[in-house]
Amino acid sequence: QVQLVESGGGLVQAGGSLRLSCAASGRAFSSYTMGWFRQAPGKEREFVGAIDWTVGNTNYADSVKGRFTISRDNAKNTVYLQLNSLKPEDTAVYYCNARQFTGRGTERFYNYWGQGTQVTVSS
């Protein structure tokens, strides 16, 4: 009942920038976060960053902190990932994530995933 659609991936040279978008549709959540993960060939999916939907607090993986920025547009139900100063090692499929908290606090949750968008950074 929740669908996530990513866009904005592509090919960019090292040092360049991209902006990824993720539009959410379906049932509205009263308590949730949205964010981004990525997966490079032969590697596990790793956390990139997330934002609390109602408050707007963000957190990032150390590997991208200072280069990537997450923002949101409440009216459009859309979260963005601004990727700056891109490096070849940033090459991966980037997945949008929505985390719905189903219990008290943040211990219990359910993850929704988008289909992914390819980001390729050349030297």
Secondary structure, DSSP 8 states (H G I E B T S, - for coil): -EEEEEE--EEEETT--EEEEEEEEES--SSEEEEEEEE-TTS--EEEEEEETTT--EEE-TTTTTTEEEEEEGGGTEEEEEE-S--GGG-EEEEEEEEEE-SSTTSSEEEEE---EEEEEE-
